[in-house]
Structures are given as C-alpha cells and as structure tokens.
Amino acid sequence: MIYREAGQFKTSYEKDAAIFPIRQDRIGIAIILAFAFLVVPLVATPYIFTAILTPFLILALAAIGLNILTGYCGQLSLGTAAFMAIGAFASYNFMLRVPGMPILVAFVLSGLIAALVGMVFGLPSLRIRGFYLAVTTLAAQFFIVWCLAKVGWFSNYSASGVITAQEVEILGYAFTTAESRYMLVLVIVSLMALAAKNIVRSNTGRSWMAVRDMDVAAEVIGIRLMPAKLTAFAISSFYCGVAGALYAYLYLGTVEPEAYNLDLSFRILFMIIIGGVGSILGSFLGSAFITLLPVFLSLVVGFLETTVHLPLSKAITSNLELMTFGALIIFFLIVEPHGLARLWQIAKEKLRLWPFPY
C-alpha cells in the first residue's frame, strides 16, 4: 500500500518510458539527491569527505562500469583497475601536453581512450567466454599497469613513477577543499549514473541482456554479437576511465600505476557481487558496503580491545578485512546471489501489500 502504483496512469509514451515511472521512486530519488547536495555539505567533516564520501562515489562509478559489462552483458572482467589507470594517465597527459585543456574535457577524452583500449581487449570475447575471458582481462590488468610503469613517456619521465596531479580548476574556480571536490564528484557521478540507467533500458541494454542470458538465442533473433559485446566493453571502459581520472585528481591527488593494482579490481568486483549484479542501485550499495566495512571493523577492533579487554594479535587485525571480505562473498553467493539490490526489491514487494500478510 505504501509503495503501490495503483492510480498512477501513464497517458503518454513519454510517461511510459520515464526512467522512474512510479511516483514513490521519483520522490525517493529527489530526497536522496537533496540530502547529498544540501544536507551532507553542512554536517560532514573534511575527514568524512576525503576518506569516505569521495572514494565511495568514485568506486560506485567504477562499479557501474563493471556492472554494465558483467551484470548486463555477462562478460566477466578482472581488469577494471587497469582501465581506471588508463583514464588517470590519459587525463594527466592531456592536461600536460595540450595547453589550455579544460579539466572536464580531459576527463571525457580519458574515458574515450579507455573505451578504445577496452574494445581492443574485448575482441577475445567474440571467441571465448567465462573463465577464459576472465583470464584475458586479467592479462590486460598486468600488461597495462606494467606498460604505464615502464614507459617513461606516460609519467613524463618521472624518476619515482609517482606524479602529482594537476590542480582541478573549472571556470576559474579551484577545487582545493574536501567539500568542493566531493560536490564535483557528486555531480559527475549523478549524471553518469542516470545516463547508465537510461542506457540499460534502451535497445542497446536489451541487446546486452539478451547476450547475457543466451548469446546463441540472441544471435538467432537478429542481435549481432560483435557490436553488442564491443559496445559493452567500450561503455564499461569509458565509465572506468572517468572513474580512474576522478580517483587520481579528486581523491589521491597523485597519478601512479600502483594505485590501480589487482586488489582494486577485486574490490570493485566484490562491490557488484555484494551490491547486486545487473543493478545500477547495487553498484552504489556495494560501494557503500565495501567503503564503510574497514571503518566498521576498526571500530569493532577498538571496542574489543578497550572496552571488552580482548587482546587481538597483529596477525588477526591486519588480515581481518580480507577474511571478512571472503566470508561475505561466500555468504552472498549462497544466501542471496543477487546481492543487496535484491533485498531492496523484496522490501518493495512487501510494501506493496502492507499491511496485509505477504
């Protein structure tokens, strides 16, 4: 009853194709955006902006990119961090070598460069799938990071390989504070998330889902596998490239290959598994879960050591996060393979029938 769409009539094709056709969804999204844009800047501290909110949004954008490829098109990838690294180094070189390059244009161009490289490494998907495709993208992860570290031109021949990112300035305003960087990331991620929501609802998105469910049947009904798969790789890599540029410029402040290692690729993969494969909302839920989990574990360890007086060895505390990640992955794969997004769908179904029994 609370979430029932009875009485909400669609009187035009535009209303029927709306991204949020139910009034409750539109109100909920408006409340979330109003809270993120208006309330959070007033109550959050610089530490929360820098350590929690900004990485949460950037990693959610990267998770959306991986979800487009894996969740909607069914192409498993373990090279997400490598495409983020391409976006970071491409934006750095655009800003360095093109005088007067606007930073937003550099972000877009870096995403396009990542999309081109993603299409190249997506070519094997036309012949192989599943585990073998994952190994191919894993090879891309190692090769791209190695290339960025060993070829001096990409880092402007820096001796250490770690270079400071240029100042982020738009229309004369420098984004130097933690709050301003958060607001810029929030605007970019919100727009790109809405664009991704529209893409997966289009003919292209339906083609991806048909290929994911059964590529042979999709080809029989007229879907061309090569454009569908390569488009998924291109758009996914574009999102990851832009996320990598934001990660370098608005979170780390440096451009370095080691920041985009295999561990980051696995973290983003864990995000879509826990949040929900094939769900834009699941990308945000998984990113929030993975970002907040280390903070929660540190509070638990501090409580056990100070209040409960339970001594924990350094070996346990240093590996507690990895053990928890592994246990959660096993738990979600067994109990709820569709992640937190599926739990939200179940809650909405219950709200439709409330207060009657389900």
VOBA-1610 file (N, C-alpha, C; in pm, whole numbers, padded with zeros to 5 digits, always signed):
BEGIN
Met+00083-00120+00000Met+00000+00000+00000Met+00087+00125+00000Ile+00198+00120+00076Ile+00286+00236+00078Ile+00353+00256-00057Tyr+00389+00145-00123Tyr+00464+00152-00248Tyr+00378+00108-00367Arg+00247+00119-00356Arg+00159+00070-00462Arg+00143+00177-00569Glu+00149+00132-00697Glu+00139+00226-00809Glu-00003+00236-00863Ala-00101+00182-00790Ala-00240+00190-00834Ala-00284+00336-00842Gly-00350+00369-00952Gly-00397+00506-00974Gly-00299+00596-01045Gln-00177+00547-01069Gln-00078+00627-01141Gln-00083+00585-01289Phe-00161+00656-01367Phe-00186+00619-01506Phe-00081+00682-01597Lys-00041+00607-01698Lys+00055+00655-01798Lys-00023+00694-01922Thr-00034+00822-01944Thr-00119+00873-02052Thr-00042+00911-02177Ser+00089+00885-02180Ser+00169+00917-02299Ser+00287+00821-02305Tyr+00349+00813-02423Tyr+00466+00729-02439Tyr+00583+00781-02355Glu+00591+00914-02339Glu+00699+00970-02259Glu+00689+00924-02114Lys+00566+00923-02059Lys+00548+00879-01921Lys+00573+00729-01908Asp+00538+00654-02011Asp+00560+00510-02005Asp+00709+00476-02011Ala+00788+00560-02079Ala+00931+00535-02093Ala+01014+00614-01993Ala+00949+00672-01892Ala+01023+00752-01793Ala+01120+00665-01716Ile+01232+00724-01677Ile+01334+00647-01606Ile+01286+00605-01468Phe+01199+00685-01406Phe+01136+00649-01278Phe+00986+00666-01295Pro+00916+00563-01346Pro+00773+00579-01377Pro+00683+00586-01254Ile+00727+00536-01139Ile+00644+00535-01019Ile+00675+00659-00935Arg+00572+00722-00886Arg+00587+00848-00811Arg+00675+00828-00688Gln+00661+00716-00619Gln+00740+00693-00498Gln+00889+00688-00530Asp+00923+00632-00646Asp+01064+00629-00686Asp+01117+00770-00711Arg+01038+00851-00778Arg+01082+00989-00806Arg+01100+01067-00677Ile+01008+01050-00584Ile+01020+01120-00456Ile+01143+01071-00380Gly+01165+00940-00380Gly+01281+00885-00309Gly+01413+00934-00366Ile+01425+00935-00499Ile+01548+00983-00562Ile+01568+01132-00534Ala+01459+01209-00537Ala+01470+01352-00508Ala+01516+01377-00365Ile+01467+01297-00271Ile+01508+01312-00131Ile+01656+01277-00115Ile+01699+01168-00179Ile+01839+01127-00169Ile+01932+01233-00227Leu+01897+01285-00345Leu+01981+01387-00407Leu+01981+01516-00326Ala+01865+01555-00273Ala+01860+01675-00190Ala+01945+01658-00064Phe+01941+01540-00005Phe+02023+01515+00113Phe+02172+01520+00078Ala+02210+01458-00036Ala+02351+01455-00075Ala+02403+01594-00111Phe+02320+01676-00177Phe+02366+01807-00223Phe+02351+01916-00116Leu+02251+01907-00032Leu+02221+02017+00059Leu+02256+01988+00204Val+02227+01867+00252Val+02245+01837+00393Val+02388+01792+00423Val+02441+01701+00342Val+02574+01645+00368Val+02682+01754+00376Pro+02685+01852+00284Pro+02789+01955+00296Pro+02782+02036+00424Leu+02665+02038+00488Leu+02651+02116+00611Leu+02695+02039+00735Val+02688+01908+00732Val+02712+01830+00853Val+02839+01746+00847Ala+02889+01718+00728Ala+03006+01629+00717Ala+03135+01705+00748Thr+03232+01633+00799Thr+03363+01688+00829Thr+03458+01664+00711Pro+03571+01737+00705Pro+03668+01710+00598Pro+03715+01566+00592Tyr+03727+01501+00708Tyr+03768+01360+00708Tyr+03664+01273+00638Ile+03536+01297+00667Ile+03430+01217+00604Ile+03428+01241+00454Phe+03445+01368+00413Phe+03450+01396+00269Phe+03565+01321+00203Thr+03683+01328+00262Thr+03803+01276+00198Thr+03814+01124+00208Ala+03784+01069+00323Ala+03809+00927+00348Ala+03691+00836+00315Ile+03569+00890+00311Ile+03452+00804+00295Ile+03369+00843+00172Leu+03319+00966+00168Leu+03221+01002+00066Leu+03280+01007-00074Thr+03395+01074-00088Thr+03455+01085-00222Thr+03496+00950-00279Pro+03570+00865-00205Pro+03601+00732-00262Pro+03477+00647-00283Phe+03376+00661-00199Phe+03252+00585-00219Phe+03189+00618-00354Leu+03179+00746-00388Leu+03118+00785-00515Leu+03203+00742-00634Ile+03334+00760-00625Ile+03421+00724-00738Ile+03420+00574-00762Leu+03429+00494-00656Leu+03426+00350-00671Leu+03289+00301-00716Ala+03183+00372-00677Ala+03050+00337-00727Ala+03042+00358-00878Leu+03107+00464-00929Leu+03109+00488-01073Leu+03185+00376-01145Ala+03299+00334-01088Ala+03372+00221-01146Ala+03290+00093-01140Ala+03217+00073-01030Ala+03132-00046-01019Ala+03019-00043-01121Ile+02965+00074-01152Ile+02865+00084-01258Ile+02925+00040-01391Gly+03050+00084-01417Gly+03116+00042-01540Gly+03132-00109-01547Leu+03176-00171-01439Leu+03191-00317-01439Leu+03056-00386-01446Asn+02954-00329-01384Asn+02821-00389-01388Asn+02763-00386-01527Ile+02793-00282-01604Ile+02746-00277-01743Ile+02802-00395-01821Leu+02929-00425-01800Leu+02995-00532-01874Leu+02958-00670-01819Thr+02968-00688-01688Thr+02947-00819-01628Thr+02801-00845-01595Gly+02735-00748-01532Gly+02598-00770-01488Gly+02497-00767-01600Tyr+02514-00678-01698Tyr+02415-00663-01804Tyr+02452-00738-01932Cys+02582-00751-01961Cys+02622-00819-02084Cys+02679-00958-02057Gly+02709-00991-01933Gly+02754-01124-01899Gly+02898-01154-01935Gln+02982-01050-01953Gln+03123-01069-01988Gln+03208-01043-01863Leu+03265-01148-01807Leu+03340-01136-01683Leu+03473-01064-01707Ser+03505-00968-01620Ser+03628-00890-01635Ser+03698-00878-01501Leu+03829-00892-01504Leu+03913-00872-01386Leu+04014-00760-01408Gly+03989-00675-01506Gly+04084-00569-01538Gly+04028-00429-01519Thr+03934-00413-01428Thr+03870-00283-01408Thr+03971-00176-01367Ala+04060-00210-01275Ala+04157-00112-01228Ala+04251-00068-01339Ala+04281-00157-01434Ala+04369-00120-01545Ala+04306-00012-01632Phe+04176-00023-01658Phe+04109+00080-01737Phe+04094+00209-01658Met+04084+00199-01526Met+04089+00320-01445Met+04225+00386-01456Ala+04332+00307-01458Ala+04466+00362-01472Ala+04483+00432-01606Ile+04426+00376-01711Ile+04433+00441-01843Ile+04367+00578-01836Gly+04250+00585-01772Gly+04183+00714-01760Gly+04264+00815-01681Ala+04329+00770-01574Ala+04410+00861-01493Ala+04529+00915-01571Phe+04605+00826-01636Phe+04723+00870-01709Phe+04686+00946-01836Ala+04577+00911-01899Ala+04535+00985-02018Ala+04496+01128-01982Ser+04421+01145-01875Ser+04382+01281-01834Ser+04505+01362-01795Tyr+04602+01297-01727Tyr+04725+01368-01689Tyr+04800+01416-01813Asn+04813+01331-01913Asn+04888+01370-02033Asn+04812+01471-02118Phe+04680+01463-02120Phe+04603+01565-02191Phe+04624+01702-02126Met+04620+01706-01992Met+04641+01832-01923Met+04784+01882-01938Leu+04879+01789-01948Leu+05020+01826-01954Leu+05061+01873-02093Arg+05010+01806-02197Arg+05063+01827-02332Arg+04974+01911-02421Val+04851+01940-02379Val+04761+02023-02457Val+04738+02152-02379Pro+04794+02264-02423Pro+04778+02390-02348Pro+04632+02434-02343Gly+04591+02476-02224Gly+04456+02526-02207Gly+04348+02421-02208Met+04383+02295-02191Met+04284+02188-02191Met+04194+02198-02068Pro+04061+02213-02085Pro+03972+02212-01968Pro+03972+02075-01901Ile+03965+02075-01771Ile+03978+01951-01696Ile+03863+01856-01725Leu+03742+01909-01744Leu+03628+01822-01774Leu+03642+01757-01911Val+03695+01833-02007Val+03720+01777-02140Val+03826+01667-02131Ala+03927+01689-02047Ala+04031+01588-02028Ala+03971+01461-01968Phe+03877+01475-01875Phe+03812+01357-01818Phe+03735+01279-01926Val+03663+01352-02011Val+03585+01286-02117Val+03678+01217-02216Leu+03785+01286-02257Leu+03879+01227-02352Leu+03950+01106-02291Ser+03981+01113-02163Ser+04045+00998-02099Ser+03950+00879-02098Gly+03822+00904-02078Gly+03725+00796-02086Gly+03717+00737-02226Leu+03728+00820-02328Leu+03726+00770-02466Leu+03850+00687-02497Ile+03966+00730-02446Ile+04088+00650-02464Ile+04072+00514-02397Ala+04017+00513-02276Ala+03994+00386-02206Ala+03894+00300-02283Ala+03795+00363-02346Ala+03697+00287-02425Ala+03763+00221-02545Leu+03853+00292-02612Leu+03923+00232-02727Leu+04008+00113-02683Val+04081+00128-02574Val+04162+00017-02524Val+04072-00098-02479Gly+03959-00066-02419Gly+03866-00169-02376Gly+03811-00249-02493Met+03785-00182-02604Met+03738-00253-02723Met+03845-00347-02776Val+03971-00306-02769Val+04081-00392-02816Val+04087-00519-02732Phe+04082-00503-02599Phe+04088-00620-02513Phe+03955-00693-02507Gly+03850-00634-02563Gly+03722-00704-02570Gly+03708-00792-02693Leu+03799-00781-02787Leu+03792-00863-02907Leu+03794-01014-02877Pro+03873-01061-02779Pro+03868-01206-02750Pro+03731-01255-02705Ser+03643-01164-02657Ser+03511-01208-02612Ser+03427-01261-02727Leu+03467-01233-02851Leu+03393-01285-02965Leu+03417-01434-02984Arg+03526-01486-02925Arg+03559-01628-02941Arg+03556-01706-02811Ile+03585-01639-02700Ile+03592-01709-02572Ile+03497-01645-02473Arg+03469-01715-02367Arg+03375-01663-02266Arg+03409-01723-02130Gly+03342-01671-02027Gly+03355-01727-01893Gly+03495-01714-01835Phe+03546-01824-01784Phe+03675-01824-01716Phe+03787-01779-01808Tyr+03784-01822-01934Tyr+03891-01787-02026Tyr+03891-01637-02058Leu+03772-01577-02066Leu+03766-01433-02087Leu+03817-01359-01964Ala+03788-01412-01845Ala+03839-01350-01722Ala+03992-01352-01720Val+04052-01462-01768Val+04198-01469-01774Val+04252-01367-01874Thr+04182-01346-01984Thr+04225-01246-02082Thr+04224-01105-02023Thr+04118-01071-01953Thr+04112-00938-01890Thr+04214-00927-01776Leu+04243-01038-01710Leu+04347-01038-01608Leu+04483-01008-01670Ala+04507-01064-01789Ala+04630-01032-01861Ala+04635-00884-01897Ala+04520-00826-01933Ala+04515-00683-01961Ala+04551-00602-01837Gln+04505-00647-01721Gln+04538-00578-01595Gln+04689-00572-01576Phe+04758-00684-01590Phe+04902-00686-01568Phe+04977-00610-01677Phe+04935-00625-01802Phe+05008-00563-01912Phe+04995-00411-01908Ile+04873-00361-01884Ile+04852-00215-01886Ile+04927-00149-01772Val+04918-00205-01651Val+04988-00145-01537Val+05139-00151-01559Trp+05188-00262-01612Trp+05332-00273-01642Trp+05374-00170-01746Cys+05294-00152-01849Cys+05327-00057-01955Cys+05330+00085-01901Leu+05232+00122-01818Leu+05229+00256-01763Leu+05347+00281-01669Ala+05396+00176-01603Ala+05508+00191-01510Ala+05642+00195-01582Lys+05655+00122-01693Lys+05785+00107-01758Lys+05809+00208-01870Val+05705+00254-01936Val+05721+00352-02044Val+05722+00491-01981Gly+05835+00557-01987Gly+05851+00684-01917Gly+05767+00797-01970Trp+05728+00790-02096Trp+05651+00900-02156Trp+05519+00921-02083Phe+05455+00813-02038Phe+05324+00825-01973Phe+05333+00905-01843Ser+05443+00891-01770Ser+05461+00962-01643Ser+05552+01084-01658Asn+05573+01130-01782Asn+05659+01244-01811Asn+05800+01220-01758Tyr+05845+01094-01770Tyr+05981+01052-01731Tyr+06011+01084-01585Ser+05911+01063-01500Ser+05931+01082-01357Ser+06020+00970-01303Ala+06117+01006-01221Ala+06211+00906-01170Ala+06143+00808-01075Ser+06050+00856-00994Ser+05983+00770-00897Ser+05860+00701-00954Gly+05807+00750-01065Gly+05685+00695-01120Gly+05560+00750-01057Val+05574+00827-00950Val+05461+00890-00882Val+05460+01038-00917Ile+05354+01085-00979Ile+05347+01224-01024Ile+05227+01292-00959Thr+05244+01419-00931Thr+05136+01496-00870Thr+05037+01540-00976Ala+04910+01515-00951Ala+04807+01554-01046Ala+04793+01706-01051Gln+04758+01756-01169Gln+04740+01900-01184Gln+04621+01949-01102Glu+04619+02077-01077Glu+04510+02137-00999Glu+04380+02131-01079Val+04274+02096-01011Val+04141+02090-01074Val+04079+02228-01068Glu+04059+02288-01185Glu+04004+02424-01193Glu+03902+02428-01305Ile+03782+02478-01275Ile+03674+02489-01373Ile+03619+02630-01369Leu+03625+02698-01483Leu+03575+02836-01496Leu+03637+02928-01391Gly+03765+02908-01365Gly+03836+02993-01272Gly+03823+02956-01127Tyr+03742+02853-01096Tyr+03725+02812-00957Tyr+03810+02688-00932Ala+03897+02696-00831Ala+03986+02585-00799Ala+03921+02496-00694Phe+03914+02367-00722Phe+03856+02270-00629Phe+03967+02218-00538Thr+03993+02293-00433Thr+04102+02259-00341Thr+04053+02204-00208Thr+03932+02237-00169Thr+03880+02189-00041Thr+03814+02053-00058Ala+03803+01980+00053Ala+03741+01847+00050Ala+03594+01855+00012Glu+03526+01960+00058Glu+03384+01975+00027Glu+03362+02002-00122Ser+03442+02091-00181Ser+03426+02123-00323Ser+03456+02002-00411Arg+03557+01924-00374Arg+03588+01803-00451Arg+03473+01702-00442Tyr+03416+01690-00324Tyr+03301+01600-00309Tyr+03185+01644-00396Met+03156+01774-00399Met+03045+01823-00479Met+03068+01799-00628Leu+03190+01819-00675Leu+03219+01795-00816Leu+03202+01647-00850Val+03255+01560-00765Val+03240+01417-00788Val+03093+01377-00784Leu+03017+01434-00692Leu+02876+01402-00679Leu+02799+01439-00806Val+02827+01556-00861Val+02759+01598-00984Val+02791+01503-01099Ile+02919+01472-01118Ile+02959+01385-01228Ile+02901+01246-01213Val+02909+01189-01093Val+02860+01053-01071Val+02708+01047-01087Ser+02637+01149-01039Ser+02490+01151-01053Ser+02449+01152-01199Leu+02513+01237-01279Leu+02478+01245-01421Leu+02511+01116-01494Met+02627+01058-01465Met+02667+00936-01535Met+02584+00816-01488Ala+02540+00815-01363Ala+02454+00706-01316Ala+02317+00712-01384Leu+02263+00832-01399Leu+02136+00846-01469Leu+02151+00807-01617Ala+02264+00843-01677Ala+02289+00802-01816Ala+02298+00650-01827Ala+02366+00586-01732Ala+02375+00439-01735Ala+02237+00376-01717Lys+02154+00434-01632Lys+02019+00382-01612Lys+01939+00389-01741Asn+01957+00496-01818Asn+01888+00508-01946Asn+01945+00413-02050Ile+02077+00393-02049Ile+02139+00306-02149Ile+02090+00162-02134Val+02084+00113-02011Val+02044-00027-01991Val+01897-00047-02020Arg+01817+00060-02029Arg+01676+00049-02064Arg+01653+00066-02214Ser+01757+00096-02289Ser+01744+00120-02432Ser+01757-00011-02510Asn+01752+00000-02644Asn+01772-00119-02728Asn+01909-00180-02705Thr+02009-00093-02683Thr+02144-00144-02656Thr+02147-00226-02529Gly+02085-00176-02423Gly+02082-00251-02298Gly+02006-00382-02310Arg+01897-00382-02383Arg+01822-00506-02402Arg+01903-00607-02483Ser+01982-00557-02577Ser+02071-00647-02652Ser+02175-00709-02560Trp+02231-00627-02471Trp+02328-00680-02375Trp+02266-00792-02291Met+02145-00769-02240Met+02083-00868-02153Met+02047-00995-02229Ala+02012-00981-02356Ala+01986-01100-02437Ala+02114-01181-02457Val+02225-01112-02481Val+02354-01181-02496Val+02393-01246-02364Arg+02367-01178-02253Arg+02400-01234-02121Arg+02321-01362-02094Asp+02192-01361-02126Asp+02109-01476-02094Asp+02140-01596-02182Met+02155-01574-02315Met+02192-01683-02406Met+02234-01621-02539Asp+02363-01617-02563Asp+02412-01547-02680Asp+02370-01615-02811Val+02356-01748-02810Val+02313-01818-02932Val+02170-01778-02968Ala+02081-01777-02868Ala+01944-01736-02894Ala+01937-01589-02935Ala+02022-01506-02875Ala+02024-01365-02913Ala+02065-01348-03059Glu+02162-01426-03103Glu+02204-01418-03243Glu+02095-01469-03337Val+02019-01569-03294Val+01911-01623-03377Val+01802-01519-03402Ile+01772-01439-03299Ile+01665-01339-03316Ile+01715-01210-03380Gly+01840-01206-03423Gly+01887-01093-03502Gly+01982-00998-03433Ile+02024-01028-03309Ile+02119-00941-03238Ile+02260-00977-03284Arg+02334-00879-03328Arg+02471-00902-03373Arg+02563-00903-03251Leu+02630-01015-03230Leu+02708-01033-03109Leu+02828-00941-03103Met+02896-00921-03215Met+03017-00839-03212Met+02989-00695-03172Pro+02894-00625-03236Pro+02865-00487-03188Pro+02815-00483-03045Ala+02734-00582-03005Ala+02679-00580-02869Ala+02789-00594-02764Lys+02879-00692-02783Lys+02984-00714-02685Lys+03086-00601-02684Leu+03126-00555-02803Leu+03225-00447-02807Leu+03169-00317-02753Thr+03040-00292-02775Thr+02977-00173-02718Thr+02977-00180-02566Ala+02950-00299-02512Ala+02953-00315-02367Ala+03093-00291-02313Phe+03196-00344-02381Phe+03333-00320-02337Phe+03368-00172-02346Ala+03324-00105-02453Ala+03358+00036-02471Ala+03293+00124-02365Ile+03163+00107-02342Ile+03094+00192-02244Ile+03141+00160-02103Ser+03164+00033-02075Ser+03216-00005-01943Ser+03353+00058-01920Ser+03441+00049-02019Ser+03575+00107-02004Ser+03569+00258-01995Phe+03474+00321-02065Phe+03458+00466-02055Phe+03426+00507-01911Tyr+03332+00436-01851Tyr+03296+00467-01712Tyr+03415+00444-01619Cys+03487+00334-01640Cys+03603+00306-01556Cys+03713+00409-01578Gly+03732+00454-01703Gly+03834+00555-01731Gly+03804+00687-01663Val+03679+00731-01669Val+03642+00855-01600Val+03657+00837-01448Ala+03618+00720-01396Ala+03635+00694-01253Ala+03783+00697-01214Gly+03870+00643-01300Gly+04013+00647-01270Gly+04068+00788-01267Ala+04021+00873-01360Ala+04065+01012-01360Ala+04018+01085-01234Leu+03894+01062-01194Leu+03844+01123-01070Leu+03920+01069-00949Tyr+03954+00942-00951Tyr+04027+00879-00841Tyr+04164+00944-00823Ala+04229+00977-00935Ala+04362+01037-00928Ala+04356+01185-00892Tyr+04264+01259-00952Tyr+04263+01405-00937Tyr+04187+01452-00813Leu+04080+01383-00777Leu+03994+01434-00671Leu+04000+01350-00544Tyr+04073+01240-00545Tyr+04088+01160-00423Tyr+04234+01143-00384Leu+04314+01080-00468Leu+04454+01058-00433Leu+04538+01184-00444Gly+04515+01262-00549Gly+04599+01378-00575Gly+04727+01343-00647Thr+04748+01216-00677Thr+04866+01170-00749Thr+04823+01072-00859Val+04911+01057-00956Val+04889+00961-01065Val+05001+00859-01058Glu+04970+00738-01021Glu+05071+00634-01005Glu+05011+00499-01041Pro+05089+00413-01109Pro+05034+00283-01151Pro+04997+00192-01034Glu+05073+00198-00925Glu+05049+00107-00814Glu+04914+00130-00746Ala+04855+00246-00768Ala+04724+00271-00708Ala+04614+00192-00777Tyr+04642+00139-00897Tyr+04543+00067-00976Tyr+04586-00078-00993Asn+04614-00143-00883Asn+04662-00280-00888Asn+04546-00378-00893Leu+04581-00506-00890Leu+04480-00611-00899Leu+04385-00610-00780Asp+04435-00569-00664Asp+04349-00563-00546Asp+04231-00469-00567Leu+04252-00357-00636Leu+04142-00265-00664Leu+04040-00329-00758Ser+04088-00405-00856Ser+03995-00474-00947Ser+03907-00572-00871Phe+03967-00646-00778Phe+03888-00741-00700Phe+03791-00669-00607Arg+03832-00556-00550Arg+03740-00481-00464Arg+03617-00436-00541Ile+03636-00389-00663Ile+03522-00345-00744Ile+03436-00465-00783Leu+03499-00579-00810Leu+03421-00700-00838Leu+03340-00741-00715Phe+03398-00731-00596Phe+03324-00761-00474Phe+03205-00667-00458Met+03221-00543-00500Met+03113-00445-00487Met+02989-00488-00564Ile+03008-00534-00688Ile+02889-00570-00766Ile+02833-00704-00720Ile+02917-00792-00664Ile+02865-00918-00612Ile+02781-00893-00487Ile+02832-00812-00396Ile+02759-00784-00273Ile+02641-00691-00300Gly+02662-00589-00383Gly+02555-00494-00410Gly+02447-00551-00499Gly+02484-00627-00600Gly+02386-00684-00691Gly+02435-00677-00834Val+02453-00793-00896Val+02497-00799-01036Val+02380-00763-01125Gly+02403-00671-01220Gly+02297-00628-01310Gly+02205-00527-01247Ser+02259-00437-01165Ser+02178-00336-01097Ser+02261-00210-01077Ile+02210-00097-01124Ile+02278+00030-01100Ile+02273+00065-00952Leu+02159+00042-00889Leu+02149+00065-00744Leu+02245-00025-00668Gly+02261-00149-00714Gly+02353-00240-00647Gly+02496-00192-00649Ser+02535-00118-00754Ser+02671-00063-00759Ser+02694+00035-00645Phe+02595+00119-00615Phe+02608+00213-00505Phe+02602+00141-00370Leu+02514+00044-00357Leu+02505-00029-00230Leu+02633-00107-00202Gly+02687-00171-00305Gly+02811-00245-00285Gly+02928-00155-00254Ser+02936-00040-00321Ser+03044+00055-00294Ser+03034+00109-00151Ala+02913+00141-00108Ala+02895+00189+00030Ala+02935+00081+00130Phe+02898-00043+00102Phe+02930-00153+00194Phe+03080-00173+00204Ile+03148-00179+00089Ile+03292-00205+00090Ile+03369-00086+00147Thr+03322+00036+00123Thr+03390+00154+00174Thr+03375+00167+00326Leu+03257+00136+00375Leu+03231+00152+00519Leu+03278+00032+00601Leu+03299-00082+00537Leu+03339-00202+00612Leu+03470-00184+00688Pro+03579-00131+00628Pro+03702-00111+00707Pro+03682-00018+00825Val+03600+00087+00808Val+03573+00178+00920Val+03500+00103+01031Phe+03403+00022+00993Phe+03328-00054+01093Phe+03417-00155+01164Leu+03504-00222+01089Leu+03592-00321+01151Leu+03691-00256+01247Ser+03742-00137+01211Ser+03834-00068+01302Ser+03763-00028+01431Leu+03637+00012+01422Leu+03561+00044+01543Leu+03537-00080+01628Val+03509-00192+01562Val+03487-00317+01637Val+03615-00360+01707Val+03727-00353+01638Val+03855-00391+01699Val+03888-00300+01817Gly+03867-00169+01799Gly+03891-00077+01909Gly+03801-00103+02028Phe+03674-00138+02002Phe+03582-00169+02112Phe+03624-00295+02186Leu+03666-00397+02111Leu+03707-00523+02175Leu+03832-00505+02259Glu+03923-00420+02214Glu+04049-00403+02285Glu+04037-00310+02405Thr+03952-00208+02396Thr+03944-00109+02503Thr+03834-00139+02604Thr+03717-00177+02554Thr+03603-00199+02644Thr+03595-00343+02694Val+03602-00437+02602Val+03591-00579+02639Val+03723-00632+02691His+03834-00561+02664His+03969-00602+02703His+04005-00739+02644Leu+03970-00755+02517Leu+04002-00879+02446Leu+04124-00853+02358Pro+04239-00904+02395Pro+04358-00876+02314Pro+04353-00952+02181Leu+04382-00880+02073Leu+04386-00940+01940Leu+04527-00929+01885Ser+04574-01036+01828Ser+04709-01036+01772Ser+04716-00950+01647Lys+04836-00906+01614Lys+04855-00824+01495Lys+04820-00901+01368Ala+04843-01032+01370Ala+04810-01113+01252Ala+04660-01112+01224Ile+04580-01115+01331Ile+04435-01115+01312Ile+04386-00979+01267Thr+04431-00873+01334Thr+04383-00739+01298Thr+04427-00697+01158Ser+04545-00738+01115Ser+04593-00698+00983Ser+04520-00771+00870Asn+04472-00893+00898Asn+04404-00971+00795Asn+04255-00981+00818Leu+04203-00906+00916Leu+04060-00915+00947Leu+03975-00869+00829Glu+04018-00763+00762Glu+03941-00711+00649Glu+03934-00813+00536Leu+04046-00877+00504Leu+04047-00976+00397Leu+03961-01097+00432Met+03969-01141+00556Met+03888-01255+00599Met+03739-01222+00593Thr+03705-01099+00632Thr+03565-01058+00630Thr+03514-01049+00488Phe+03596-00993+00396Phe+03556-00987+00256Phe+03527-01127+00202Gly+03618-01220+00227Gly+03598-01355+00178Gly+03474-01420+00234Ala+03450-01403+00364Ala+03331-01462+00426Ala+03203-01401+00369Leu+03205-01270+00344Leu+03085-01205+00290Leu+03057-01248+00148Ile+03162-01266+00067Ile+03142-01311-00069Ile+03077-01449-00069Ile+03128-01540+00014Ile+03069-01674+00023Ile+02925-01666+00071Phe+02900-01580+00170Phe+02765-01566+00225Phe+02666-01519+00121Phe+02702-01415+00047Phe+02608-01361-00051Phe+02589-01455-00169Leu+02694-01526-00211Leu+02679-01620-00321Leu+02587-01735-00284Ile+02584-01772-00155Ile+02499-01883-00112Ile+02357-01834-00078Val+02349-01732+00003Val+02220-01688+00058Val+02144-01600-00040Glu+02210-01499-00097Glu+02143-01406-00187Glu+02237-01370-00302Pro+02237-01451-00409Pro+02331-01425-00520Pro+02309-01290-00588His+02190-01235-00579His+02161-01107-00644His+02192-00987-00556Gly+02248-01008-00438Gly+02302-00901-00358Gly+02199-00817-00284Leu+02249-00703-00237Leu+02166-00613-00157Leu+02053-00552-00238Ala+02075-00534-00369Ala+01969-00477-00452Ala+01846-00568-00455Arg+01867-00699-00452Arg+01754-00792-00448Arg+01679-00780-00316Leu+01749-00758-00206Leu+01681-00739-00078Leu+01593-00615-00081Trp+01639-00510-00149Trp+01558-00390-00162Trp+01434-00417-00248Gln+01448-00498-00353Gln+01333-00534-00435Gln+01231-00614-00354Ile+01277-00704-00271Ile+01186-00781-00185Ile+01114-00688-00088Ala+01187-00591-00032Ala+01124-00496+00060Ala+01016-00415-00011Lys+01042-00376-00137Lys+00940-00302-00211Lys+00816-00387-00237Glu+00835-00516-00265Glu+00721-00604-00286Glu+00638-00616-00158Lys+00703-00621-00045Lys+00630-00628+00082Lys+00555-00497+00109Leu+00616-00384+00071Leu+00548-00256+00091Leu+00425-00243+00002Arg+00426-00311-00112Arg+00310-00306-00200Arg+00186-00369-00132Leu+00209-00472-00052Leu+00098-00544+00012Leu+00075-00503+00157Trp+00157-00415+00211Trp+00141-00375+00351Trp+00007-00305+00369Pro-00068-00327+00477Pro-00036-00406+00598Pro-00088-00549+00590Phe-00119-00599+00471Phe-00171-00734+00460Phe-00055-00834+00461Pro-00079-00956+00503Pro+00029-01055+00510Pro+00084-01087+00372Tyr+00211-01119+00369Tyr+00277-01150+00242Tyr+00287-01301+00224
//
